[in-house]
């Protein structure tokens, strides 16, 4: 079974996402993005040109 991008993160109660394992993700518009374990992304934070929490929310929502 292919691992989902969201499997490397945990959604927190405050809407942020915490990176659980160091990983590199190929974002469709921004190319590869490297994430370090322990990094936290809040809904309005931008990292490498991406609102990571909102992007992960959209991926998680698409699964349901």
N, CA, C, O and CB atoms as a CASP TS submission, in Angstrom:
PFRMAT TS
TARGET T0000
AUTHOR 0000-0000-0000
METHOD Language model
MODEL 1
PARENT N/A
ATOM      1  N   UNK     1       0.845  -1.188   0.000  1.00  0.00           N
ATOM      2  CA  UNK     1       0.000   0.000   0.000  1.00  0.00           C
ATOM      3  C   UNK     1       0.889   1.250   0.000  1.00  0.00           C
ATOM      4  O   UNK     1       1.834   1.354   0.782  1.00  0.00           O
ATOM      5  CB  UNK     1      -0.961  -0.001   1.231  1.00  0.00           C
ATOM      6  N   UNK     2       0.574   2.176  -0.873  1.00  0.00           N
ATOM      7  CA  UNK     2       1.344   3.407  -0.981  1.00  0.00           C
ATOM      8  C   UNK     2       1.070   4.307   0.220  1.00  0.00           C
ATOM      9  O   UNK     2      -0.075   4.490   0.633  1.00  0.00           O
ATOM     10  CB  UNK     2       1.011   4.141  -2.292  1.00  0.00           C
ATOM     11  N   UNK     3       2.145   4.861   0.766  1.00  0.00           N
ATOM     12  CA  UNK     3       2.019   5.760   1.913  1.00  0.00           C
ATOM     13  C   UNK     3       1.473   7.109   1.458  1.00  0.00           C
ATOM     14  O   UNK     3       1.903   7.650   0.440  1.00  0.00           O
ATOM     15  CB  UNK     3       3.383   5.941   2.624  1.00  0.00           C
ATOM     16  N   UNK     4       0.527   7.645   2.217  1.00  0.00           N
ATOM     17  CA  UNK     4      -0.035   8.964   1.915  1.00  0.00           C
ATOM     18  C   UNK     4       0.847  10.052   2.533  1.00  0.00           C
ATOM     19  O   UNK     4       1.505   9.834   3.550  1.00  0.00           O
ATOM     20  CB  UNK     4      -1.498   9.077   2.445  1.00  0.00           C
ATOM     21  N   UNK     5       0.846  11.210   1.906  1.00  0.00           N
ATOM     22  CA  UNK     5       1.627  12.344   2.415  1.00  0.00           C
ATOM     23  C   UNK     5       1.231  12.650   3.848  1.00  0.00           C
ATOM     24  O   UNK     5       2.093  12.902   4.690  1.00  0.00           O
ATOM     25  CB  UNK     5       1.427  13.593   1.528  1.00  0.00           C
ATOM     26  N   UNK     6      -0.053  12.629   4.128  1.00  0.00           N
ATOM     27  CA  UNK     6      -0.538  12.984   5.461  1.00  0.00           C
ATOM     28  C   UNK     6      -0.097  12.002   6.541  1.00  0.00           C
ATOM     29  O   UNK     6      -0.180  12.324   7.726  1.00  0.00           O
ATOM     30  CB  UNK     6      -2.038  13.069   5.448  1.00  0.00           C
ATOM     31  N   UNK     7       0.370  10.807   6.162  1.00  0.00           N
ATOM     32  CA  UNK     7       0.840   9.837   7.152  1.00  0.00           C
ATOM     33  C   UNK     7       2.097  10.302   7.873  1.00  0.00           C
ATOM     34  O   UNK     7       2.395   9.822   8.967  1.00  0.00           O
ATOM     35  CB  UNK     7       1.103   8.506   6.486  1.00  0.00           C
ATOM     36  N   UNK     8       2.834  11.225   7.279  1.00  0.00           N
ATOM     37  CA  UNK     8       4.067  11.738   7.888  1.00  0.00           C
ATOM     38  C   UNK     8       3.790  12.892   8.848  1.00  0.00           C
ATOM     39  O   UNK     8       4.714  13.454   9.436  1.00  0.00           O
ATOM     40  CB  UNK     8       5.040  12.193   6.803  1.00  0.00           C
ATOM     41  N   UNK     9       2.495  13.247   9.005  1.00  0.00           N
ATOM     42  CA  UNK     9       2.097  14.380   9.839  1.00  0.00           C
ATOM     43  C   UNK     9       0.946  13.983  10.765  1.00  0.00           C
ATOM     44  O   UNK     9       0.256  12.989  10.541  1.00  0.00           O
ATOM     45  CB  UNK     9       1.689  15.582   8.960  1.00  0.00           C
ATOM     46  N   UNK    10       0.764  14.787  11.806  1.00  0.00           N
ATOM     47  CA  UNK    10      -0.381  14.614  12.717  1.00  0.00           C
ATOM     48  C   UNK    10      -1.129  15.933  12.800  1.00  0.00           C
ATOM     49  O   UNK    10      -0.530  16.981  13.040  1.00  0.00           O
ATOM     50  CB  UNK    10       0.081  14.146  14.146  1.00  0.00           C
ATOM     51  N   UNK    11      -2.446  15.877  12.600  1.00  0.00           N
ATOM     52  CA  UNK    11      -3.277  17.082  12.742  1.00  0.00           C
ATOM     53  C   UNK    11      -3.542  17.300  14.220  1.00  0.00           C
ATOM     54  O   UNK    11      -3.979  16.390  14.925  1.00  0.00           O
ATOM     55  CB  UNK    11      -4.626  16.954  11.942  1.00  0.00           C
ATOM     56  N   UNK    12      -3.273  18.517  14.685  1.00  0.00           N
ATOM     57  CA  UNK    12      -3.469  18.870  16.089  1.00  0.00           C
ATOM     58  C   UNK    12      -4.836  19.527  16.284  1.00  0.00           C
ATOM     59  O   UNK    12      -5.455  19.983  15.322  1.00  0.00           O
ATOM     60  CB  UNK    12      -2.343  19.812  16.575  1.00  0.00           C
ATOM     61  N   UNK    13      -5.293  19.570  17.512  1.00  0.00           N
ATOM     62  CA  UNK    13      -6.610  20.129  17.840  1.00  0.00           C
ATOM     63  C   UNK    13      -6.733  21.604  17.454  1.00  0.00           C
ATOM     64  O   UNK    13      -7.832  22.078  17.166  1.00  0.00           O
ATOM     65  CB  UNK    13      -6.885  19.969  19.328  1.00  0.00           C
ATOM     66  N   UNK    14      -5.611  22.333  17.446  1.00  0.00           N
ATOM     67  CA  UNK    14      -5.657  23.763  17.118  1.00  0.00           C
ATOM     68  C   UNK    14      -5.611  24.031  15.613  1.00  0.00           C
ATOM     69  O   UNK    14      -5.553  25.189  15.198  1.00  0.00           O
ATOM     70  CB  UNK    14      -4.504  24.479  17.791  1.00  0.00           C
ATOM     71  N   UNK    15      -5.637  22.969  14.784  1.00  0.00           N
ATOM     72  CA  UNK    15      -5.612  23.131  13.342  1.00  0.00           C
ATOM     73  C   UNK    15      -4.223  23.091  12.731  1.00  0.00           C
ATOM     74  O   UNK    15      -4.076  23.142  11.510  1.00  0.00           O
ATOM     75  CB  UNK    15      -6.257  24.403  12.983  1.00  0.00           C
ATOM     76  N   UNK    16      -3.205  22.999  13.574  1.00  0.00           N
ATOM     77  CA  UNK    16      -1.845  22.900  13.056  1.00  0.00           C
ATOM     78  C   UNK    16      -1.537  21.441  12.712  1.00  0.00           C
ATOM     79  O   UNK    16      -2.270  20.527  13.092  1.00  0.00           O
ATOM     80  CB  UNK    16      -0.817  23.453  14.087  1.00  0.00           C
ATOM     81  N   UNK    17      -0.451  21.252  11.995  1.00  0.00           N
ATOM     82  CA  UNK    17       0.028  19.916  11.648  1.00  0.00           C
ATOM     83  C   UNK    17       1.474  19.797  12.117  1.00  0.00           C
ATOM     84  O   UNK    17       2.271  20.712  11.911  1.00  0.00           O
ATOM     85  CB  UNK    17      -0.093  19.644  10.105  1.00  0.00           C
ATOM     86  N   UNK    18       1.816  18.672  12.748  1.00  0.00           N
ATOM     87  CA  UNK    18       3.169  18.395  13.211  1.00  0.00           C
ATOM     88  C   UNK    18       3.773  17.307  12.340  1.00  0.00           C
ATOM     89  O   UNK    18       3.152  16.270  12.109  1.00  0.00           O
ATOM     90  CB  UNK    18       3.178  17.977  14.705  1.00  0.00           C
ATOM     91  N   UNK    19       4.983  17.548  11.859  1.00  0.00           N
ATOM     92  CA  UNK    19       5.694  16.551  11.060  1.00  0.00           C
ATOM     93  C   UNK    19       6.233  15.475  12.002  1.00  0.00           C
ATOM     94  O   UNK    19       6.948  15.784  12.955  1.00  0.00           O
ATOM     95  CB  UNK    19       6.855  17.208  10.229  1.00  0.00           C
ATOM     96  N   UNK    20       5.894  14.223  11.737  1.00  0.00           N
ATOM     97  CA  UNK    20       6.291  13.113  12.595  1.00  0.00           C
ATOM     98  C   UNK    20       7.593  12.452  12.162  1.00  0.00           C
ATOM     99  O   UNK    20       8.288  11.854  12.982  1.00  0.00           O
ATOM    100  CB  UNK    20       5.202  12.088  12.626  1.00  0.00           C
ATOM    101  N   UNK    21       7.922  12.555  10.900  1.00  0.00           N
ATOM    102  CA  UNK    21       9.145  11.945  10.377  1.00  0.00           C
ATOM    103  C   UNK    21       9.698  12.815   9.261  1.00  0.00           C
ATOM    104  O   UNK    21       8.949  13.375   8.460  1.00  0.00           O
ATOM    105  CB  UNK    21       8.878  10.501   9.867  1.00  0.00           C
ATOM    106  N   UNK    22      11.005  12.917   9.221  1.00  0.00           N
ATOM    107  CA  UNK    22      11.635  13.699   8.177  1.00  0.00           C
ATOM    108  C   UNK    22      11.257  13.085   6.830  1.00  0.00           C
ATOM    109  O   UNK    22      11.379  11.878   6.624  1.00  0.00           O
ATOM    110  CB  UNK    22      13.186  13.751   8.365  1.00  0.00           C
ATOM    111  N   UNK    23      10.802  13.935   5.930  1.00  0.00           N
ATOM    112  CA  UNK    23      10.324  13.448   4.635  1.00  0.00           C
ATOM    113  C   UNK    23      10.462  14.528   3.573  1.00  0.00           C
ATOM    114  O   UNK    23      10.513  15.717   3.887  1.00  0.00           O
ATOM    115  CB  UNK    23       8.862  12.988   4.734  1.00  0.00           C
ATOM    116  N   UNK    24      10.520  14.115   2.343  1.00  0.00           N
ATOM    117  CA  UNK    24      10.497  15.031   1.211  1.00  0.00           C
ATOM    118  C   UNK    24       9.257  14.708   0.395  1.00  0.00           C
ATOM    119  O   UNK    24       9.000  13.549   0.067  1.00  0.00           O
ATOM    120  CB  UNK    24      11.803  14.920   0.343  1.00  0.00           C
ATOM    121  N   UNK    25       8.491  15.742   0.072  1.00  0.00           N
ATOM    122  CA  UNK    25       7.225  15.587  -0.637  1.00  0.00           C
ATOM    123  C   UNK    25       7.306  16.342  -1.954  1.00  0.00           C
ATOM    124  O   UNK    25       7.815  17.462  -2.008  1.00  0.00           O
ATOM    125  CB  UNK    25       6.032  16.096   0.222  1.00  0.00           C
ATOM    126  N   UNK    26       6.807  15.729  -3.004  1.00  0.00           N
ATOM    127  CA  UNK    26       6.769  16.402  -4.306  1.00  0.00           C
ATOM    128  C   UNK    26       5.443  17.147  -4.419  1.00  0.00           C
ATOM    129  O   UNK    26       4.418  16.562  -4.771  1.00  0.00           O
ATOM    130  CB  UNK    26       6.943  15.377  -5.489  1.00  0.00           C
ATOM    131  N   UNK    27       5.474  18.444  -4.117  1.00  0.00           N
ATOM    132  CA  UNK    27       4.273  19.280  -4.192  1.00  0.00           C
ATOM    133  C   UNK    27       3.984  19.567  -5.668  1.00  0.00           C
ATOM    134  O   UNK    27       4.904  19.873  -6.427  1.00  0.00           O
ATOM    135  CB  UNK    27       4.455  20.621  -3.377  1.00  0.00           C
ATOM    136  N   UNK    28       2.712  19.470  -6.083  1.00  0.00           N
ATOM    137  CA  UNK    28       2.381  19.637  -7.500  1.00  0.00           C
ATOM    138  C   UNK    28       2.752  20.991  -8.107  1.00  0.00           C
ATOM    139  O   UNK    28       3.005  21.065  -9.310  1.00  0.00           O
ATOM    140  CB  UNK    28       0.933  19.424  -7.680  1.00  0.00           C
ATOM    141  N   UNK    29       2.792  22.049  -7.320  1.00  0.00           N
ATOM    142  CA  UNK    29       3.099  23.382  -7.853  1.00  0.00           C
ATOM    143  C   UNK    29       4.466  23.925  -7.451  1.00  0.00           C
ATOM    144  O   UNK    29       4.939  24.900  -8.035  1.00  0.00           O
ATOM    145  CB  UNK    29       2.055  24.343  -7.408  1.00  0.00           C
ATOM    146  N   UNK    30       5.098  23.313  -6.473  1.00  0.00           N
ATOM    147  CA  UNK    30       6.338  23.873  -5.927  1.00  0.00           C
ATOM    148  C   UNK    30       7.505  22.896  -5.928  1.00  0.00           C
ATOM    149  O   UNK    30       8.566  23.208  -5.389  1.00  0.00           O
ATOM    150  CB  UNK    30       6.100  24.348  -4.530  1.00  0.00           C
ATOM    151  N   UNK    31       7.330  21.726  -6.520  1.00  0.00           N
ATOM    152  CA  UNK    31       8.410  20.742  -6.568  1.00  0.00           C
ATOM    153  C   UNK    31       8.658  20.109  -5.218  1.00  0.00           C
ATOM    154  O   UNK    31       7.794  20.156  -4.342  1.00  0.00           O
ATOM    155  CB  UNK    31       9.681  21.382  -7.068  1.00  0.00           C
ATOM    156  N   UNK    32       9.823  19.519  -5.038  1.00  0.00           N
ATOM    157  CA  UNK    32      10.106  18.824  -3.782  1.00  0.00           C
ATOM    158  C   UNK    32      10.241  19.799  -2.611  1.00  0.00           C
ATOM    159  O   UNK    32      10.894  20.838  -2.713  1.00  0.00           O
ATOM    160  CB  UNK    32      11.383  17.998  -3.918  1.00  0.00           C
ATOM    161  N   UNK    33       9.610  19.437  -1.509  1.00  0.00           N
ATOM    162  CA  UNK    33       9.697  20.216  -0.271  1.00  0.00           C
ATOM    163  C   UNK    33      10.166  19.274   0.822  1.00  0.00           C
ATOM    164  O   UNK    33       9.582  18.208   1.016  1.00  0.00           O
ATOM    165  CB  UNK    33       8.316  20.884   0.101  1.00  0.00           C
ATOM    166  N   UNK    34      11.211  19.654   1.535  1.00  0.00           N
ATOM    167  CA  UNK    34      11.778  18.843   2.610  1.00  0.00           C
ATOM    168  C   UNK    34      11.185  19.279   3.946  1.00  0.00           C
ATOM    169  O   UNK    34      11.193  20.464   4.280  1.00  0.00           O
ATOM    170  CB  UNK    34      13.325  18.960   2.635  1.00  0.00           C
ATOM    171  N   UNK    35      10.674  18.321   4.703  1.00  0.00           N
ATOM    172  CA  UNK    35      10.110  18.571   6.030  1.00  0.00           C
ATOM    173  C   UNK    35      10.932  17.822   7.070  1.00  0.00           C
ATOM    174  O   UNK    35      11.321  16.674   6.859  1.00  0.00           O
ATOM    175  CB  UNK    35       8.614  18.141   6.094  1.00  0.00           C
ATOM    176  N   UNK    36      11.190  18.481   8.193  1.00  0.00           N
ATOM    177  CA  UNK    36      11.959  17.898   9.276  1.00  0.00           C
ATOM    178  C   UNK    36      11.026  17.484  10.403  1.00  0.00           C
ATOM    179  O   UNK    36      10.103  18.218  10.756  1.00  0.00           O
ATOM    180  CB  UNK    36      13.022  18.885   9.784  1.00  0.00           C
ATOM    181  N   UNK    37      11.268  16.317  10.960  1.00  0.00           N
ATOM    182  CA  UNK    37      10.467  15.838  12.087  1.00  0.00           C
ATOM    183  C   UNK    37      10.434  16.888  13.187  1.00  0.00           C
ATOM    184  O   UNK    37      11.460  17.477  13.530  1.00  0.00           O
ATOM    185  CB  UNK    37      11.028  14.506  12.633  1.00  0.00           C
ATOM    186  N   UNK    38       9.248  17.117  13.733  1.00  0.00           N
ATOM    187  CA  UNK    38       9.069  18.087  14.808  1.00  0.00           C
ATOM    188  C   UNK    38       8.606  19.455  14.334  1.00  0.00           C
ATOM    189  O   UNK    38       8.159  20.269  15.142  1.00  0.00           O
ATOM    190  CB  UNK    38      10.342  18.238  15.555  1.00  0.00           C
ATOM    191  N   UNK    39       8.705  19.716  13.048  1.00  0.00           N
ATOM    192  CA  UNK    39       8.250  21.008  12.520  1.00  0.00           C
ATOM    193  C   UNK    39       6.728  21.101  12.651  1.00  0.00           C
ATOM    194  O   UNK    39       6.010  20.128  12.421  1.00  0.00           O
ATOM    195  CB  UNK    39       8.686  21.187  11.028  1.00  0.00           C
ATOM    196  N   UNK    40       6.253  22.288  13.025  1.00  0.00           N
ATOM    197  CA  UNK    40       4.818  22.522  13.204  1.00  0.00           C
ATOM    198  C   UNK    40       4.375  23.599  12.226  1.00  0.00           C
ATOM    199  O   UNK    40       5.041  24.622  12.068  1.00  0.00           O
ATOM    200  CB  UNK    40       4.489  22.936  14.676  1.00  0.00           C
ATOM    201  N   UNK    41       3.243  23.357  11.573  1.00  0.00           N
ATOM    202  CA  UNK    41       2.709  24.277  10.579  1.00  0.00           C
ATOM    203  C   UNK    41       1.288  24.662  10.960  1.00  0.00           C
ATOM    204  O   UNK    41       0.397  23.814  11.020  1.00  0.00           O
ATOM    205  CB  UNK    41       2.747  23.649   9.167  1.00  0.00           C
ATOM    206  N   UNK    42       1.086  25.951  11.216  1.00  0.00           N
ATOM    207  CA  UNK    42      -0.237  26.477  11.564  1.00  0.00           C
ATOM    208  C   UNK    42      -0.959  26.899  10.280  1.00  0.00           C
ATOM    209  O   UNK    42      -0.312  27.107   9.253  1.00  0.00           O
ATOM    210  CB  UNK    42      -0.120  27.684  12.562  1.00  0.00           C
ATOM    211  N   UNK    43      -2.286  27.028  10.323  1.00  0.00           N
ATOM    212  CA  UNK    43      -3.060  27.294   9.111  1.00  0.00           C
ATOM    213  C   UNK    43      -2.600  28.494   8.275  1.00  0.00           C
ATOM    214  O   UNK    43      -2.728  28.453   7.051  1.00  0.00           O
ATOM    215  CB  UNK    43      -4.465  27.498   9.486  1.00  0.00           C
ATOM    216  N   UNK    44      -2.085  29.530   8.871  1.00  0.00           N
ATOM    217  CA  UNK    44      -1.675  30.708   8.093  1.00  0.00           C
ATOM    218  C   UNK    44      -0.171  30.763   7.833  1.00  0.00           C
ATOM    219  O   UNK    44       0.305  31.702   7.196  1.00  0.00           O
ATOM    220  CB  UNK    44      -2.101  31.968   8.812  1.00  0.00           C
ATOM    221  N   UNK    45       0.584  29.776   8.313  1.00  0.00           N
ATOM    222  CA  UNK    45       2.030  29.736   8.069  1.00  0.00           C
ATOM    223  C   UNK    45       2.308  29.358   6.620  1.00  0.00           C
ATOM    224  O   UNK    45       1.615  28.523   6.039  1.00  0.00           O
ATOM    225  CB  UNK    45       2.722  28.738   9.026  1.00  0.00           C
ATOM    226  N   UNK    46       3.334  29.983   6.045  1.00  0.00           N
ATOM    227  CA  UNK    46       3.782  29.640   4.708  1.00  0.00           C
ATOM    228  C   UNK    46       5.202  29.098   4.809  1.00  0.00           C
ATOM    229  O   UNK    46       6.063  29.692   5.459  1.00  0.00           O
ATOM    230  CB  UNK    46       3.711  30.871   3.750  1.00  0.00           C
ATOM    231  N   UNK    47       5.432  27.966   4.159  1.00  0.00           N
ATOM    232  CA  UNK    47       6.751  27.340   4.132  1.00  0.00           C
ATOM    233  C   UNK    47       7.056  26.959   2.689  1.00  0.00           C
ATOM    234  O   UNK    47       6.288  26.222   2.070  1.00  0.00           O
ATOM    235  CB  UNK    47       6.816  26.086   5.078  1.00  0.00           C
ATOM    236  N   UNK    48       8.156  27.447   2.153  1.00  0.00           N
ATOM    237  CA  UNK    48       8.549  27.174   0.772  1.00  0.00           C
ATOM    238  C   UNK    48       7.439  27.570  -0.212  1.00  0.00           C
ATOM    239  O   UNK    48       7.253  26.925  -1.244  1.00  0.00           O
ATOM    240  CB  UNK    48       8.895  25.685   0.607  1.00  0.00           C
ATOM    241  N   UNK    49       6.709  28.637   0.120  1.00  0.00           N
ATOM    242  CA  UNK    49       5.656  29.136  -0.746  1.00  0.00           C
ATOM    243  C   UNK    49       4.329  28.401  -0.623  1.00  0.00           C
ATOM    244  O   UNK    49       3.416  28.633  -1.416  1.00  0.00           O
ATOM    245  CB  UNK    49       6.112  29.071  -2.139  1.00  0.00           C
ATOM    246  N   UNK    50       4.213  27.515   0.367  1.00  0.00           N
ATOM    247  CA  UNK    50       3.011  26.699   0.526  1.00  0.00           C
ATOM    248  C   UNK    50       2.418  26.899   1.915  1.00  0.00           C
ATOM    249  O   UNK    50       3.146  26.896   2.907  1.00  0.00           O
ATOM    250  CB  UNK    50       3.328  25.208   0.287  1.00  0.00           C
ATOM    251  N   UNK    51       1.104  27.073   1.992  1.00  0.00           N
ATOM    252  CA  UNK    51       0.411  27.055   3.286  1.00  0.00           C
ATOM    253  C   UNK    51       0.207  25.579   3.618  1.00  0.00           C
ATOM    254  O   UNK    51      -0.809  24.979   3.267  1.00  0.00           O
ATOM    255  CB  UNK    51      -0.981  27.862   3.247  1.00  0.00           C
ATOM    256  N   UNK    52       1.195  25.013   4.300  1.00  0.00           N
ATOM    257  CA  UNK    52       1.284  23.569   4.509  1.00  0.00           C
ATOM    258  C   UNK    52       0.054  23.016   5.222  1.00  0.00           C
ATOM    259  O   UNK    52      -0.502  22.010   4.783  1.00  0.00           O
ATOM    260  CB  UNK    52       2.532  23.234   5.306  1.00  0.00           C
ATOM    261  N   UNK    53      -0.382  23.643   6.303  1.00  0.00           N
ATOM    262  CA  UNK    53      -1.528  23.123   7.058  1.00  0.00           C
ATOM    263  C   UNK    53      -2.778  23.079   6.184  1.00  0.00           C
ATOM    264  O   UNK    53      -3.526  22.103   6.216  1.00  0.00           O
ATOM    265  CB  UNK    53      -1.787  23.983   8.309  1.00  0.00           C
ATOM    266  N   UNK    54      -2.999  24.118   5.418  1.00  0.00           N
ATOM    267  CA  UNK    54      -4.180  24.139   4.540  1.00  0.00           C
ATOM    268  C   UNK    54      -4.063  23.089   3.448  1.00  0.00           C
ATOM    269  O   UNK    54      -5.057  22.458   3.090  1.00  0.00           O
ATOM    270  CB  UNK    54      -4.362  25.531   3.910  1.00  0.00           C
ATOM    271  N   UNK    55      -2.869  22.892   2.916  1.00  0.00           N
ATOM    272  CA  UNK    55      -2.653  21.877   1.895  1.00  0.00           C
ATOM    273  C   UNK    55      -2.909  20.482   2.472  1.00  0.00           C
ATOM    274  O   UNK    55      -3.592  19.666   1.855  1.00  0.00           O
ATOM    275  CB  UNK    55      -1.221  21.974   1.331  1.00  0.00           C
ATOM    276  N   UNK    56      -2.352  20.213   3.668  1.00  0.00           N
ATOM    277  CA  UNK    56      -2.573  18.914   4.295  1.00  0.00           C
ATOM    278  C   UNK    56      -4.046  18.708   4.636  1.00  0.00           C
ATOM    279  O   UNK    56      -4.567  17.601   4.500  1.00  0.00           O
ATOM    280  CB  UNK    56      -1.719  18.781   5.556  1.00  0.00           C
ATOM    281  N   UNK    57      -4.724  19.777   5.083  1.00  0.00           N
ATOM    282  CA  UNK    57      -6.166  19.678   5.333  1.00  0.00           C
ATOM    283  C   UNK    57      -6.907  19.241   4.065  1.00  0.00           C
ATOM    284  O   UNK    57      -7.781  18.375   4.114  1.00  0.00           O
ATOM    285  CB  UNK    57      -6.721  21.032   5.836  1.00  0.00           C
ATOM    286  N   UNK    58      -6.547  19.848   2.937  1.00  0.00           N
ATOM    287  CA  UNK    58      -7.234  19.507   1.688  1.00  0.00           C
ATOM    288  C   UNK    58      -6.972  18.057   1.288  1.00  0.00           C
ATOM    289  O   UNK    58      -7.866  17.388   0.770  1.00  0.00           O
ATOM    290  CB  UNK    58      -6.790  20.448   0.562  1.00  0.00           C
ATOM    291  N   UNK    59      -5.762  17.569   1.523  1.00  0.00           N
ATOM    292  CA  UNK    59      -5.452  16.177   1.213  1.00  0.00           C
ATOM    293  C   UNK    59      -6.205  15.225   2.138  1.00  0.00           C
ATOM    294  O   UNK    59      -6.726  14.200   1.698  1.00  0.00           O
ATOM    295  CB  UNK    59      -3.947  15.932   1.319  1.00  0.00           C
ATOM    296  N   UNK    60      -6.257  15.575   3.427  1.00  0.00           N
ATOM    297  CA  UNK    60      -6.975  14.727   4.393  1.00  0.00           C
ATOM    298  C   UNK    60      -8.466  14.729   4.115  1.00  0.00           C
ATOM    299  O   UNK    60      -9.111  13.684   4.194  1.00  0.00           O
ATOM    300  CB  UNK    60      -6.712  15.201   5.830  1.00  0.00           C
ATOM    301  N   UNK    61      -9.030  15.906   3.784  1.00  0.00           N
ATOM    302  CA  UNK    61     -10.452  16.017   3.491  1.00  0.00           C
ATOM    303  C   UNK    61     -10.824  15.235   2.234  1.00  0.00           C
ATOM    304  O   UNK    61     -11.921  14.683   2.148  1.00  0.00           O
ATOM    305  CB  UNK    61     -10.843  17.481   3.330  1.00  0.00           C
ATOM    306  N   UNK    62      -9.918  15.186   1.265  1.00  0.00           N
ATOM    307  CA  UNK    62     -10.183  14.479   0.020  1.00  0.00           C
ATOM    308  C   UNK    62     -10.286  12.973   0.243  1.00  0.00           C
ATOM    309  O   UNK    62     -10.929  12.270  -0.537  1.00  0.00           O
ATOM    310  CB  UNK    62      -9.092  14.783  -0.997  1.00  0.00           C
ATOM    311  N   UNK    63      -9.662  12.485   1.291  1.00  0.00           N
ATOM    312  CA  UNK    63      -9.716  11.056   1.613  1.00  0.00           C
ATOM    313  C   UNK    63     -11.051  10.649   2.184  1.00  0.00           C
ATOM    314  O   UNK    63     -11.405   9.471   2.141  1.00  0.00           O
ATOM    315  CB  UNK    63      -8.626  10.697   2.585  1.00  0.00           C
ATOM    316  N   UNK    64     -11.805  11.600   2.722  1.00  0.00           N
ATOM    317  CA  UNK    64     -13.060  11.255   3.399  1.00  0.00           C
ATOM    318  C   UNK    64     -14.269  11.527   2.548  1.00  0.00           C
ATOM    319  O   UNK    64     -15.396  11.287   2.983  1.00  0.00           O
ATOM    320  CB  UNK    64     -13.182  12.011   4.684  1.00  0.00           C
TER
END
